[in-house]
Amino acid sequence: MVWAFTWFQAIVYVAGSGTTTPPDVKTEKSVVTKPGTISALDKTLVICREKYPSASAYNYGKPADATDVINVYIQQIDGAYYIHHNLQVDQYTGKLLLQRDHSAKNFG
């Protein structure tokens, strides 16, 4: 019924999240530059290990185009897929652009 009736979907959303405001979803863009000597993926791994040393898994998403970012899914606890963090990293420089921790998410 959630997919069939938009009014029912709105009721379920408000009941689950306690608000009518959807979460703010941000998407960053990479700036095309010359790659350095250390690859952006290596820098991303260093960032992940520094920020989440006890994480059980890191999943890297391949950038879709030249300005897209590396999306990283960090699974905090083995077997608990719903406890995860997200990072967005510039695909050329390896600079952290956006960090979204599990504790900051809206579960509605």
Secondary structure, 3 states (H helix, E strand, C coil): CCCCCHHHHHHHHHHHHCCCCCCCCCCCCCCCCCCCCCCHHHHHHHHHHHHCCCCCEEEEECCCCCCCEEEEEEEEECCEEEEEEEEEEECCCCCEEEEECHHHCCCC
